Amino acid sequence: MRIHEYSQFSTFFKRYLALDQRKSKNTQETYALEIEHFLRFFQQKYGNDTSLLSKCAPHDIQDYLYHARTERQCSERTINKILSALRNFFVFLSQETLHTTDPTLDFSGVKYGVEEPEVLSEQIIERMLAKIKDDTPLNQRTRALFELIYSAGLRISEALDLTIADFDFDNNTVRVIGKGAKERYAPFGIKAKESLCKYIESGHAQLKNKGIMKSPAGKKMLFLNYKGEPLTRKGAWKLFRALLDPGMKAKIHTLRHSYASHLLRAGANLRTVQILLGHSDIKTTQIYTHIHTDILEFLHAKHALPISVECDTP
């Protein structure tokens, strides 16, 4: 196989991850995006000749990881994800006889402790959502998407996989397929319901009629792009980035972190939050108790019983 454009690598690599490695759709999208970042860096360094990729050496990997840490400000967790993507990518190149050795072999994953997730205040989230007008089909879709993610604490992959049939608007719940194909029912609030209903009744129908979808399954998807095709993670990220204030750093997943943190602050117990988020292990949920130490103090003051001390008279 001869690839003449850097942009082509991502398509073939995703196909390899899906067919040869049986990676999940989420992993395919994540790894492909990381490889796009790497190839953009490599292209800027060496030019447009894709054949030079066969000479990629360990020092190029080292330079890119340094770039990821300093320019992209990637966390230790993300650095490990980048390494995993690169390892898979060079196995793919080797199978396609585009590279003979793996330049990532000398690199090991970074050890990291528990990272406190970033959280946005309710006021900031409300201000972000208020930026989205619901005057066009695309704006209605964007408003419905982010209202739902925050209101139900969804992962972006879970939200983008939804169909209209997954919703029970009588009970304000949505059927979600999470990690490991685990099913759960997530409740959502009134604002999310209003945005979803408006989008489904108006915007979704207009977007769906924009063009012919690539597959019959795609016609069922709830969140569509301007072509009437299923919205991608990359497309959703561009929409989210437009809502951020200058200098503000946050990811779509920050809405899920914020949802969990706000539930705890409102008095929800950890077990309830675990179920709502779809965590298989409560230790994963416990990370949110580290966000604000005053959460535990608040809950203790709210629920602790007063202690009376009786003194014995001599």
Secondary structure as GFF3:
##gff-version 3
##sequence-region A 1 314
A	DSSP	alpha_helix	6	19	.	.	.	ID=ss1
A	DSSP	alpha_helix	25	46	.	.	.	ID=ss2
A	DSSP	three_ten_helix	50	55	.	.	.	ID=ss3
A	DSSP	alpha_helix	58	70	.	.	.	ID=ss4
A	DSSP	alpha_helix	76	95	.	.	.	ID=ss5
A	DSSP	alpha_helix	122	130	.	.	.	ID=ss6
A	DSSP	alpha_helix	137	152	.	.	.	ID=ss7
A	DSSP	alpha_helix	156	160	.	.	.	ID=ss8
A	DSSP	three_ten_helix	164	166	.	.	.	ID=ss9
A	DSSP	beta_strand	167	168	.	.	.	ID=ss10
A	DSSP	beta_strand	173	177	.	.	.	ID=ss11
A	DSSP	three_ten_helix	179	181	.	.	.	ID=ss12
A	DSSP	beta_strand	183	187	.	.	.	ID=ss13
A	DSSP	alpha_helix	190	198	.	.	.	ID=ss14
A	DSSP	pi_helix	199	203	.	.	.	ID=ss15
A	DSSP	alpha_helix	204	208	.	.	.	ID=ss16
A	DSSP	three_ten_helix	216	220	.	.	.	ID=ss17
A	DSSP	alpha_helix	233	241	.	.	.	ID=ss18
A	DSSP	alpha_helix	253	265	.	.	.	ID=ss19
A	DSSP	alpha_helix	270	277	.	.	.	ID=ss20
A	DSSP	alpha_helix	282	285	.	.	.	ID=ss21
A	DSSP	three_ten_helix	286	290	.	.	.	ID=ss22
A	DSSP	alpha_helix	293	303	.	.	.	ID=ss23
###
